[in-house]
Amino acid sequence: MLRQALLRRVPATARPCLQRCLSVSSSSGGSGGSSGPVRFGRLAAALPGYVEEYGHGWVPRSHVNSADGYTMGIDAARARKLERRGTLRDGDVEALIDEGFLWEVDEHRWDRVVNALTTFGELHSKAGWLAVPTSFVVPSKAPWHKMCWGMRLGNTVNNIRAQEIAVKDRPERRAWLDSLGFVGDDREHRWTEVVQPALLAYRTEFGDLRVPKSFVVPSKGPWPEACWGMKLGHTVSVIRGQEVFVKDRPERRAWLDSLGFVWSGRNQTPKPSKLARGSK
């Protein structure tokens, strides 16, 4: 069982060396997994085609190959069961690992998260931060990995934040998310890294915080990059009308007051020189 566990967890490039070491240990009287001919050769042979079609090596029990009717999922489930018991032959373990076979559904789920967040970061990261909207669904097209197509990434990210799904007691996964700029508290992040800098930049640019509802932050300097494209006028409107970001947060209200924030949006007639702010 130890031999199988080691082979499963080392990178593919390191397996040949580990296999040689384990073989020497076995020939010297050390214990190892059961030896003998490969019993899951058909499963291993079918894996490359499966990975090519679906983009991953997690074969569900219900899967049947459409081309030849091979009950691939049944064999995959049997292989996992024997591996958990420590009775799967070493040759099978090595052959399946070499073809990208995934042993646990958690591995598959995490692989999807890693691929989806990596691509999201490449496409949408702002100023080194990775903030995924709650409603975001992975598009079913390149450059997104096929196994992530249709994934409700925003919902997955919320579960990671609120329930520690996939990261509880997994410090290495948390560290990876941190290295990517993952935002653990989206509301706090938006306030400190987006809303506040945008309001400060607006006040610097125009001298007040009388923000027209239609105002959108320009995607250019001197505006902070993290704010580019932000609908600042809408944000100010919901702060006034719905207390978004400031409900039960007196220190935030005090900060806004110190900048001259206008809490009532009614009956305000901007000065003529300010009328063009929405298109500035």
QUIJOSUL-V928671 format. One record per pair of residues at least 12 apart in sequence whose C-alpha atoms are under 7 Angstrom apart, sorted by sequence separation. I is the first residue (numbers start at 0). GAP is how many residues later the second one is. D is the distance in whole Angstrom. If there is no record, write none. Layout:
I & GAP & D
I & GAP & D
This chain:
60 & 12 & 4
137 & 12 & 5
216 & 12 & 5
59 & 13 & 5
60 & 13 & 5
136 & 13 & 6
137 & 13 & 5
215 & 13 & 6
216 & 13 & 5
58 & 14 & 6
136 & 14 & 6
137 & 14 & 6
215 & 14 & 6
216 & 14 & 6
60 & 15 & 7
136 & 15 & 4
137 & 15 & 6
215 & 15 & 4
216 & 15 & 6
60 & 16 & 6
135 & 16 & 6
136 & 16 & 6
214 & 16 & 6
215 & 16 & 6
58 & 17 & 6
135 & 17 & 6
136 & 17 & 7
214 & 17 & 6
215 & 17 & 7
135 & 18 & 5
214 & 18 & 5
134 & 19 & 5
213 & 19 & 5
133 & 20 & 4
212 & 20 & 4
213 & 20 & 7
132 & 21 & 5
133 & 21 & 6
211 & 21 & 5
212 & 21 & 5
131 & 22 & 6
200 & 22 & 6
210 & 22 & 6
79 & 23 & 6
160 & 23 & 6
239 & 23 & 5
133 & 24 & 7
160 & 24 & 7
212 & 24 & 7
239 & 24 & 7
118 & 25 & 6
196 & 27 & 7
2 & 29 & 6
3 & 29 & 7
42 & 29 & 6
197 & 29 & 6
2 & 30 & 6
114 & 30 & 7
0 & 32 & 6
42 & 32 & 7
115 & 32 & 6
193 & 32 & 6
193 & 33 & 5
111 & 35 & 7
111 & 36 & 6
56 & 43 & 5
57 & 43 & 6
56 & 44 & 5
57 & 44 & 5
56 & 45 & 5
57 & 47 & 7
57 & 50 & 6
129 & 50 & 7
43 & 51 & 6
47 & 51 & 6
129 & 51 & 5
130 & 51 & 7
208 & 51 & 6
39 & 52 & 6
43 & 52 & 5
46 & 52 & 6
128 & 52 & 5
129 & 52 & 5
130 & 52 & 6
207 & 52 & 7
208 & 52 & 5
209 & 52 & 6
33 & 53 & 7
35 & 53 & 7
37 & 53 & 5
38 & 53 & 7
127 & 53 & 6
128 & 53 & 6
129 & 53 & 6
208 & 53 & 7
33 & 54 & 7
34 & 54 & 5
36 & 54 & 7
37 & 54 & 5
128 & 54 & 7
190 & 54 & 7
33 & 55 & 5
34 & 55 & 6
43 & 55 & 6
130 & 55 & 7
32 & 56 & 6
33 & 56 & 6
34 & 56 & 7
109 & 56 & 7
32 & 57 & 6
214 & 62 & 7
215 & 62 & 6
214 & 63 & 4
213 & 64 & 6
211 & 66 & 7
0 & 85 & 5
3 & 86 & 7
3 & 89 & 7
7 & 89 & 7
54 & 91 & 5
55 & 91 & 6
53 & 92 & 7
54 & 92 & 5
53 & 93 & 6
126 & 98 & 6
125 & 99 & 7
126 & 99 & 5
125 & 100 & 5
